[in-house]
Amino acid sequence: QVQLVESGGGLVQAGGSLTLACAASGRTSIASAYAMRWFRQAPGKEREWVAQMMPGGSTYYPDSVKGRFTISRDNGNNRLFLQMNSLQTEEKEVYYCKVDDEWGLGTQVTVAS
């Protein structure tokens, strides 16, 4: 079973940047995953997809974050990353990584005005 632990969340000023990390452990590695994604969820709202990386390295983003968020991976260290720039106050949410069918526990991002 894969275990995923996110880190890197915290408080940032509007317009600032954060980089989230997702450390994978267990039998499945980031290098062999078929789907790597980041999501976010605000209280009372549905979980929203914000970034995806395919095994070949292709990346996809919704329009809401395109040009500001970047998903990347470090196969050697079995980690997935999400670089977030120009963060806005409404993006104060819990961010989750998902590798194949496994979810992480999430990390809180707070954006102050």
N, C-alpha and C positions, 0 to 999 in steps of 0.2 A: 504494500500500500504506500502511495506517495503521501508525504507530508509536506505541506507548503507553509512557510512562515514569512509574512511580509514585514518589512521594516522601512524606516525612513520617513514616516509620517511625522507631522508636527504642526507648529504654527508658522505661518509665513504671511508677509504683508501682501496685499493685492498688487499684482504686477510682478511678484517674485517667482522663484523657482524652487522646486523640490525634485529629488530623485528617489523613487521608491525601489526597493529591492524585494525579490521573492526568492527565498532559498528553498530548493527542493531536496528532499531526502527520500530514501526508500529505493525500491528496485527500478523505478522509472527515472530516466534522466531527461534533462531539458534537451539534450542533443538528439534524443530519439522521439521526442514528443511530436504528435501530429497536430496539435493545436495549442497555442499559447496565447492567453488573453488577459487583459486587465478590464475590470469593471469598477463601477462606483455606485454607491447607494446613499441617498439622503433619507432621513427619518420620514416615514410615511409614504415613500415613493418606491417605485420599482427599481430593481437593479439595472444599471445602464452600462452597455458595453462601450469602452473607450479606446481600446487598441487590440490588435491581433497580429500575430506573427505566424506565418506558415513555416513548415519544415525547411523549405528552400530559402527562406529569408524574406520573402515578400511580406510587406506590412500593409495594414489597412486601419483606417480611422474614420469615425463619423465626422461629419462636417463641423460639429460643435468643438472639436479639439484639433482638427487637422491643421498642421503648421505650427502647433504649440506643443503637442505631446509626441514623444518618440519612444517606441518599444524597442528593446534590444535584449540580447542574451549573452551570457558567458558560459559556454558549454563546459569549459574546463573546471569551473567552480560551481556548475550546476545552478546557475542563477538567472533570473529574468529581471529586467529593469523597466521602469517607466520614468522617463525624464519629462517633467512638466514645467513649462515656461508660461509666463504671463498669466498666472493664476488669478481667477476672479473670485469675488466673495461668494458667489452662488455655487462655487465648486467645493465648498466646505462639506465633505462627505467622507464616508468610509470607503477605502479603496481595497479591492480584492484582486488577487491573481488567481487564474484558473489554468491548470495544465492538464490537458486531456479532460477527464471527468472529475478531477479533484479540485476542490476550492481551498484557498487559504482562509485564515481567520479574519483577515482584514487589518488595515492600519488607518487611523484617523488623520485626515488632513483638515486643518482649520486655516481659513484665509481671512485675515483681518483687514478691515477697510482703513 
